[in-house]
Amino acid sequence: MDGVTDNRDDCPATNMTSIADDDGCALEQYDSDNDGYNDRDDAFPLDPQEWEDSDGDGVPNKQDAYPDDPTQTKAEVESGGGGFLIYTLVAILVLGALAGLGVMQRNNALGIEKVSPFSQEPVAQGQMETQMLEQQGSNDSPGADSNGQEWEENGVRWLRQEDGSLFYLDPQANQWIAYEQSQ
């Protein structure tokens, strides 16, 4: 029927109206990937796993989340997915909060005093250290022998002795230095 003798014809049932190759087979009779679908009907003739693309978007129906919509594919659906990450972060936050509550409850049960990391202890300790340094330095200072007046102004410690002389404290050397007023 197709013009190729049957002893050489690989496809003896080829229709006379079809164009056949030298082996006597027409395009509709070939199955290049051996998936059971002829190449003419196979959207993916070289992929044995795929053969159908209903919307013609180039994505096989098995992998296409929207097989009848050529404007959407599975790739677009996956790019918007982040649910697992969100659930994981929420779970970590909840576990952290529960652990914190557990520690607080344990401390209350054991009678541990509540201590804030923002308490005023470091400030009080710093003031005590400053007073101790001033007392140590006062042995060498001009104010050691007199009852002068001390104050702090703009971050500078000042001392006015009873005779009216004015001194400021050098914090690096921790000693009083006479202030020379320009006239």
Backbone bond lengths (Angstrom), bond angles and torsions (degrees), N, CA, C in turn:
res aa  C-N    CA-C-N  psi(-1)  N-CA   C-N-CA  omega(-1)  CA-C   N-CA-C  phi
1 M - - - 1.432 - - 1.536 113.92 -
2 D 1.384 116.72 -36.96 1.443 119.22 -175.95 1.520 112.82 -94.37
3 G 1.305 117.84 1.51 1.448 121.90 177.54 1.514 113.45 93.67
4 V 1.320 118.92 0.20 1.463 122.65 177.40 1.517 106.42 -109.84
5 T 1.347 116.54 130.75 1.464 119.27 -178.14 1.511 109.95 -63.35
6 D 1.331 116.19 146.53 1.460 121.33 -171.83 1.521 113.73 -63.18
7 N 1.329 119.17 -28.49 1.472 119.07 -179.77 1.540 111.23 -70.35
8 R 1.335 118.62 -21.50 1.460 123.37 176.46 1.525 111.69 -106.49
9 D 1.301 119.41 -3.14 1.464 124.03 -172.10 1.530 110.23 -87.21
10 D 1.370 115.91 116.20 1.467 120.25 176.87 1.526 111.44 -77.13
11 C 1.329 117.49 -19.34 1.453 122.35 -178.28 1.535 108.05 -132.47
12 P 1.339 117.86 80.35 1.470 119.98 -174.12 1.530 113.95 -66.57
13 A 1.337 119.09 -16.79 1.462 120.35 -176.62 1.532 112.36 -94.72
14 T 1.310 118.70 16.96 1.464 121.39 -179.04 1.517 109.74 -64.89
15 N 1.318 115.95 134.85 1.461 123.03 -178.96 1.524 109.12 -70.87
16 M 1.336 116.50 147.66 1.460 121.12 -179.56 1.533 112.04 -66.38
17 T 1.338 118.92 -24.87 1.463 121.18 -178.13 1.528 112.05 -83.94
18 S 1.329 117.96 -9.62 1.467 122.10 -179.94 1.515 109.77 -86.51
19 I 1.322 113.49 151.41 1.455 119.32 175.37 1.519 106.81 -87.73
20 A 1.326 116.12 124.36 1.460 121.33 -176.32 1.522 109.76 -110.75
21 D 1.334 115.42 152.78 1.458 120.05 175.85 1.523 109.58 -87.76
22 D 1.329 117.24 -169.97 1.473 121.16 -177.36 1.517 112.67 -64.69
23 D 1.322 117.57 -23.04 1.465 120.89 178.93 1.522 112.09 -87.31
24 G 1.327 117.71 -3.27 1.452 121.74 178.61 1.510 113.33 87.82
25 C 1.310 118.89 14.23 1.461 121.50 -177.75 1.528 110.22 -109.05
26 A 1.323 114.87 138.59 1.459 121.55 175.76 1.531 108.60 -94.25
27 L 1.332 117.13 164.76 1.460 122.41 -178.35 1.532 111.62 -55.44
28 E 1.317 117.22 -39.87 1.468 119.02 -178.63 1.519 113.23 -69.08
29 Q 1.328 117.54 -9.05 1.465 120.11 179.17 1.526 112.70 -99.74
30 Y 1.300 118.46 -11.10 1.469 120.65 179.40 1.520 110.65 -81.89
31 D 1.328 116.11 147.01 1.467 124.38 172.18 1.529 105.77 -138.05
32 S 1.336 116.44 85.19 1.464 121.96 -172.86 1.522 113.14 -62.15
33 D 1.328 118.14 -34.32 1.463 120.82 -177.88 1.524 113.30 -99.33
34 N 1.315 117.62 2.81 1.480 123.79 176.42 1.533 112.43 55.13
35 D 1.339 115.78 43.14 1.462 119.26 177.66 1.526 112.35 -100.13
36 G 1.339 116.46 3.46 1.460 120.73 178.46 1.513 113.69 92.37
37 Y 1.331 117.53 1.97 1.464 121.79 178.55 1.524 108.02 -119.35
38 N 1.328 115.89 128.77 1.463 120.62 178.56 1.525 109.93 -61.37
39 D 1.331 116.04 148.52 1.468 121.30 -176.90 1.526 112.34 -57.07
40 R 1.322 117.38 -33.47 1.465 119.57 -178.86 1.533 111.39 -65.65
41 D 1.328 117.80 -32.23 1.460 122.51 -179.20 1.534 112.52 -98.35
42 D 1.323 117.32 -9.17 1.463 123.11 -176.13 1.536 109.33 -90.63
43 A 1.356 116.99 116.68 1.464 120.53 179.04 1.529 111.18 -68.56
44 F 1.325 117.11 -21.07 1.464 122.83 179.93 1.529 108.33 -130.21
45 P 1.356 118.07 75.97 1.459 121.39 -171.98 1.526 114.70 -66.56
46 L 1.327 118.75 -13.54 1.458 120.35 -179.66 1.531 112.48 -109.92
47 D 1.328 117.50 7.53 1.463 122.36 179.58 1.519 108.71 -116.98
48 P 1.326 117.70 109.35 1.471 119.89 -177.28 1.529 113.57 -69.50
49 Q 1.339 118.08 -13.70 1.459 121.27 -179.57 1.527 112.97 -90.08
50 E 1.328 116.57 -19.75 1.462 120.61 -174.67 1.528 110.67 -128.58
51 W 1.333 115.55 146.89 1.454 120.24 177.99 1.515 113.06 -149.46
52 E 1.348 117.21 -11.56 1.452 119.41 -172.06 1.530 111.49 -124.25
53 D 1.342 115.65 134.88 1.463 123.86 174.65 1.522 106.42 -142.52
54 S 1.334 116.09 87.39 1.465 121.37 -172.78 1.525 113.17 -62.51
55 D 1.342 117.81 -37.27 1.464 119.43 -175.70 1.527 113.26 -95.73
56 G 1.331 118.12 -3.02 1.458 121.90 174.95 1.514 114.37 70.08
57 D 1.340 118.27 25.08 1.472 120.14 -178.89 1.529 112.97 -91.44
58 G 1.333 117.92 2.61 1.457 121.57 178.68 1.508 113.94 86.98
59 V 1.341 117.47 0.16 1.461 122.41 177.66 1.524 107.17 -107.57
60 P 1.341 117.84 124.70 1.466 119.80 -179.47 1.528 111.63 -59.21
61 N 1.318 116.26 147.75 1.473 121.10 -178.57 1.526 112.10 -56.08
62 K 1.334 117.58 -35.19 1.464 120.41 -178.96 1.528 111.68 -64.30
63 Q 1.332 116.62 -26.84 1.470 120.98 -177.33 1.527 112.42 -106.76
64 D 1.308 117.77 -1.24 1.470 122.34 -175.08 1.521 109.45 -98.98
65 A 1.356 116.74 118.33 1.462 120.74 178.98 1.529 110.93 -67.43
66 Y 1.334 116.69 -23.62 1.462 122.31 179.68 1.541 108.03 -128.11
67 P 1.343 118.33 77.82 1.469 120.29 -174.24 1.524 114.68 -67.44
68 D 1.321 118.41 -14.85 1.460 120.38 179.65 1.526 112.47 -106.68
69 D 1.338 117.69 4.99 1.467 121.56 -178.76 1.523 109.04 -122.48
70 P 1.330 118.47 108.81 1.462 119.91 -177.03 1.532 114.12 -71.58
71 T 1.340 118.47 -8.22 1.467 120.39 -178.84 1.519 112.80 -92.38
72 Q 1.339 118.37 -10.97 1.461 121.00 -178.61 1.510 109.93 -129.50
73 T 1.346 114.95 144.68 1.460 120.73 177.61 1.516 108.78 -138.15
74 K 1.297 116.06 177.06 1.453 121.83 179.49 1.525 111.15 -64.53
75 A 1.336 118.01 -33.45 1.458 121.34 -178.87 1.526 110.80 -58.75
76 E 1.305 118.03 -37.89 1.457 121.30 179.46 1.526 110.87 -69.19
77 V 1.323 117.03 -35.78 1.454 120.66 179.83 1.529 109.65 -67.85
78 E 1.350 117.76 -42.02 1.454 121.43 -178.34 1.519 111.75 -66.18
79 S 1.318 118.78 -35.14 1.460 120.92 -176.77 1.524 111.35 -65.69
80 G 1.313 118.63 -25.76 1.454 121.01 -179.69 1.510 113.27 -89.32
81 G 1.313 118.46 -5.46 1.458 121.60 -175.84 1.506 112.24 -85.86
82 G 1.305 118.25 123.51 1.452 123.04 175.01 1.509 109.09 -146.65
83 G 1.314 116.09 21.74 1.457 121.33 -175.39 1.511 113.19 -61.44
84 F 1.323 117.97 -39.35 1.458 120.89 -178.13 1.518 110.68 -62.93
85 L 1.317 116.77 -42.42 1.464 120.94 -179.99 1.534 110.81 -63.90
86 I 1.307 116.63 -42.15 1.469 120.71 179.64 1.525 110.45 -63.83
87 Y 1.341 116.86 -45.21 1.466 120.06 179.53 1.526 110.70 -63.10
88 T 1.323 117.37 -37.47 1.458 120.95 179.30 1.527 110.63 -65.20
89 L 1.327 117.32 -45.29 1.469 120.54 179.40 1.522 111.54 -63.37
90 V 1.313 117.47 -41.43 1.466 120.90 178.43 1.524 109.92 -63.17
91 A 1.321 117.38 -42.09 1.464 121.20 179.48 1.528 110.76 -62.62
92 I 1.328 117.61 -41.35 1.467 120.97 179.36 1.533 110.65 -64.74
93 L 1.332 116.65 -42.77 1.466 119.99 178.30 1.521 111.78 -62.71
94 V 1.320 116.81 -43.02 1.469 120.58 -179.67 1.524 109.84 -64.49
95 L 1.330 117.40 -43.81 1.467 120.30 179.60 1.533 110.82 -63.92
96 G 1.320 117.11 -39.28 1.463 120.58 177.54 1.517 111.93 -63.14
97 A 1.328 116.45 -43.07 1.462 120.57 178.91 1.525 110.62 -64.20
98 L 1.330 116.74 -42.37 1.469 119.87 178.70 1.523 111.18 -64.26
99 A 1.321 117.26 -39.44 1.466 120.41 178.30 1.526 110.19 -64.42
100 G 1.324 117.46 -42.47 1.465 120.80 178.40 1.513 111.92 -62.07
101 L 1.320 116.08 -42.74 1.471 119.82 177.80 1.523 111.02 -64.29
102 G 1.324 115.97 -37.84 1.466 120.09 177.95 1.518 111.77 -63.34
103 V 1.325 117.72 -41.84 1.467 121.32 178.50 1.525 109.96 -65.18
104 M 1.320 117.01 -43.38 1.468 120.08 179.28 1.525 110.82 -62.23
105 Q 1.319 116.97 -42.13 1.468 120.63 -179.13 1.524 110.11 -66.78
106 R 1.327 117.02 -39.69 1.460 120.70 178.15 1.526 110.37 -63.73
107 N 1.324 117.65 -43.16 1.459 121.05 179.04 1.522 111.21 -62.68
108 N 1.325 117.14 -39.51 1.468 120.68 177.48 1.517 110.60 -64.65
109 A 1.345 117.23 -40.45 1.460 121.05 -178.84 1.524 111.23 -68.31
110 L 1.332 117.27 -34.05 1.457 120.88 -179.63 1.519 112.33 -84.88
111 G 1.314 117.41 -8.57 1.457 121.63 179.46 1.513 112.96 77.12
112 I 1.299 117.62 23.95 1.462 120.89 178.77 1.518 108.61 -72.93
113 E 1.353 114.33 132.10 1.460 119.69 -178.07 1.526 110.04 -66.46
114 K 1.306 115.64 137.92 1.466 120.63 178.80 1.519 108.67 -73.05
115 V 1.317 115.59 122.30 1.457 120.94 -179.96 1.519 107.56 -122.74
116 S 1.293 115.06 125.13 1.456 119.87 178.56 1.524 109.55 -91.26
117 P 1.313 118.27 138.61 1.464 119.03 176.28 1.525 111.27 -68.16
118 F 1.322 116.96 -11.30 1.452 121.33 -178.66 1.524 111.62 -104.14
119 S 1.324 116.09 20.14 1.470 118.78 -177.30 1.522 110.30 -67.95
120 Q 1.330 115.25 170.73 1.462 121.69 -176.11 1.526 112.11 -88.55
121 E 1.323 118.79 3.86 1.458 121.01 -178.92 1.527 112.55 -55.91
122 P 1.334 119.96 -48.22 1.470 118.56 -179.39 1.525 112.35 -59.27
123 V 1.322 118.50 -35.06 1.461 121.33 179.25 1.521 109.57 -66.47
124 A 1.339 116.99 -45.44 1.463 120.66 179.89 1.524 110.28 -64.16
125 Q 1.328 116.44 -40.03 1.454 120.18 179.05 1.527 110.29 -64.64
126 G 1.310 117.49 -41.37 1.463 121.64 177.91 1.520 111.78 -62.35
127 Q 1.337 116.71 -39.40 1.465 120.42 178.73 1.525 110.56 -66.12
128 M 1.338 116.33 -40.02 1.461 119.76 178.50 1.526 110.88 -63.65
129 E 1.328 116.35 -41.59 1.464 119.67 178.93 1.522 110.57 -64.03
130 T 1.327 117.29 -39.46 1.459 121.21 178.79 1.529 110.13 -62.68
131 Q 1.320 117.26 -43.60 1.462 120.81 179.22 1.524 110.73 -63.47
132 M 1.330 117.28 -41.14 1.461 120.38 -179.97 1.528 110.23 -64.59
133 L 1.338 117.08 -41.84 1.459 120.17 178.50 1.523 110.76 -64.06
134 E 1.324 116.68 -40.25 1.458 120.15 179.20 1.525 111.04 -64.50
135 Q 1.339 116.26 -38.27 1.457 119.44 179.28 1.524 110.54 -67.70
136 Q 1.339 116.57 -39.78 1.463 119.67 177.98 1.520 110.39 -65.28
137 G 1.325 115.80 -43.50 1.456 120.16 -178.69 1.509 112.58 -73.63
138 S 1.310 117.66 -20.18 1.462 120.12 -176.19 1.512 112.05 -69.03
139 N 1.320 117.69 -21.21 1.453 119.57 177.87 1.525 110.44 -64.18
140 D 1.349 116.91 -30.95 1.452 121.34 -178.74 1.521 111.75 -101.94
141 S 1.292 117.62 -1.54 1.458 120.01 -172.47 1.515 111.00 -88.77
142 P 1.326 115.26 159.89 1.447 118.55 177.76 1.516 112.45 -66.93
143 G 1.315 118.41 -18.36 1.458 120.68 -177.68 1.501 112.82 -91.30
144 A 1.320 118.38 5.01 1.458 120.34 -175.59 1.530 111.52 -70.40
145 D 1.316 116.59 -33.80 1.451 119.17 -175.66 1.519 112.74 -92.59
146 S 1.301 117.57 -12.47 1.451 119.53 -175.68 1.517 111.21 -123.58
147 N 1.305 114.97 167.60 1.455 120.83 177.24 1.515 108.72 -99.82
148 G 1.317 117.31 71.68 1.450 121.55 -179.26 1.512 111.56 -78.93
149 Q 1.302 114.01 171.19 1.464 120.62 179.97 1.527 108.01 -100.17
150 E 1.375 117.12 127.92 1.465 121.94 179.26 1.519 109.45 -114.30
151 W 1.326 116.23 145.56 1.459 122.08 174.62 1.527 109.17 -157.82
152 E 1.320 114.56 167.28 1.470 120.34 177.71 1.513 108.15 -119.75
153 E 1.312 115.29 133.80 1.452 120.47 -179.25 1.531 108.34 -140.12
154 N 1.337 116.49 122.84 1.469 122.89 179.95 1.528 112.43 53.30
155 G 1.316 116.23 37.64 1.458 120.91 176.78 1.527 113.69 83.07
156 V 1.335 118.60 5.61 1.466 122.22 -179.91 1.527 108.32 -114.11
157 R 1.345 116.65 132.01 1.475 121.60 177.59 1.536 107.91 -87.28
158 W 1.317 115.55 130.78 1.464 122.15 -177.34 1.523 109.39 -118.93
159 L 1.352 115.02 152.13 1.471 121.79 176.57 1.530 107.87 -139.11
160 R 1.336 116.09 124.43 1.471 121.18 174.20 1.528 106.77 -115.13
161 Q 1.322 113.59 117.95 1.473 118.55 179.66 1.526 109.65 -79.67
162 E 1.325 115.89 168.88 1.455 121.29 -177.22 1.522 111.58 -62.67
163 D 1.322 118.15 -28.04 1.458 120.20 179.26 1.528 112.47 -80.39
164 G 1.349 117.81 -1.44 1.457 121.90 176.55 1.520 114.91 96.23
165 S 1.323 118.41 -6.77 1.464 119.41 179.15 1.537 109.51 -70.43
166 L 1.335 114.49 146.58 1.461 121.33 -173.29 1.527 109.42 -116.87
167 F 1.333 116.11 135.14 1.464 122.89 -179.52 1.522 108.75 -132.12
168 Y 1.346 115.75 153.15 1.469 120.65 171.09 1.518 108.28 -126.36
169 L 1.335 115.79 153.34 1.465 121.52 -175.99 1.516 109.46 -90.89
170 D 1.349 115.93 124.19 1.465 122.01 173.21 1.529 106.72 -85.07
171 P 1.347 118.29 109.46 1.468 119.46 -173.35 1.530 113.04 -68.40
172 Q 1.317 118.31 -27.17 1.464 119.40 -179.42 1.528 111.26 -74.18
173 A 1.322 116.00 -43.24 1.462 119.79 179.16 1.525 111.42 -87.61
174 N 1.335 116.48 -14.33 1.452 124.01 -177.42 1.534 111.02 53.84
175 Q 1.329 115.40 50.16 1.468 120.04 175.78 1.520 110.28 -145.41
176 W 1.325 115.54 155.81 1.453 122.28 -178.35 1.522 109.08 -80.56
177 I 1.319 116.19 136.54 1.455 122.23 179.82 1.533 107.54 -123.00
178 A 1.352 115.30 134.40 1.456 120.01 -177.85 1.517 109.47 -66.10
179 Y 1.321 115.29 135.01 1.459 120.96 179.06 1.512 109.13 -92.23
180 E 1.315 116.87 123.33 1.455 121.89 -179.26 1.511 108.61 -98.58
181 Q 1.302 117.55 113.74 1.455 121.03 179.82 1.517 109.06 -84.63
182 S 1.331 115.71 132.70 1.457 119.40 177.81 1.529 108.26 -84.24
183 Q 1.314 116.64 138.50 1.466 120.73 -174.32 1.488 112.74 -96.40
